[in-house]
Amino acid sequence: QVQLVESGGGLVQPGGSLRLSCAASGFTFSRYGMGWFRQAPGKECEFVATITWSGSTTDYADSVKGRFTISRDNAKNTVYLQMNNLKPEDTAVYYCAAAYYSGWSRDSGMYCNWGQGTQVTVSS
């Protein structure tokens, strides 16, 4: 079955960095777009970043643009989210997801499989 497993979350001070990883299995990873979403307590799920099947095109939420970088390594069936200059408002559970198709999308409805999430806490 399709499985997505996030890792790399933790506690970091404002201005710090974390690199999240999402290991995929159970499908042909290189054929599908991928995305990162996040959800803070009491808040709706929020789009963070997305990437096409090849990694040729990426897109980001305005709130993270210039600070976060999404990338993928199809040989390793892994998608990454490099998070720099973290802010307290970045605190959330971060989820990776596989899209229905090969492109990128900001819409959570375009994603059919989701990981279990990894906690990111930004606090001094």
Secondary structure, DSSP 8 states (H G I E B T S, - for coil): --EEEEE--EEE-TT--EEEEEEEESS-GGGS-EEEEEE-TTS--EEEEEE-TTSS-EEE-TTTTTTEEEEEEGGGTEEEEEE-S--GGG-EEEEEEEESSSS--S-GGGEEEE---EEEEE--
